[in-house]
Amino acid sequence: MLVLKLLLITLGMFSYMYNVKFQSSPEGQDERGIIIQSKTNSYTLGAFYISISILIVLNLLNLVDTNALPSLLLYFFISISILSSLISLVYRRKV
């Protein structure tokens, strides 16, 4: 289980570095890059709000323990970072 956690964290770090590299590149600074960044941010924020809402509802229904919320939020945040880089990669290929 520890190996999976470390793998998820490492993958999250690489995806964050990919997003930063794209945003600072010349391709990320032109019109197309700004459109890709705005769409990626839109989807990422939507996924983040939905995941937070789900966690709050599950906590209110006593399905998720309050002590587990910080670690679940961390995993959601890392997963959304990975999702963000995947969405950015898809839009770079598509547009």
Residue pairs with C-beta under 8 A, 6 or more apart in sequence:
8 75
8 78
8 79
9 78
11 78
11 82
12 78
12 79
12 81
12 82
15 81
15 82
15 84
15 85
15 86
16 81
16 85
18 85
18 88
18 89
19 40
19 81
19 84
19 85
19 88
22 28
22 33
22 36
22 37
22 88
22 92
23 33
23 37
25 33
27 33
27 92
28 34
28 36
28 37
32 95
35 91
35 95
36 88
36 91
36 92
36 95
37 88
39 87
39 91
40 84
40 87
40 88
40 91
41 84
43 83
43 84
43 87
44 80
44 83
44 84
44 87
47 80
47 83
48 76
48 77
48 80
51 76
51 80
52 73
52 76
55 64
55 69
55 72
55 73
55 76
58 64
59 66
59 69
64 72
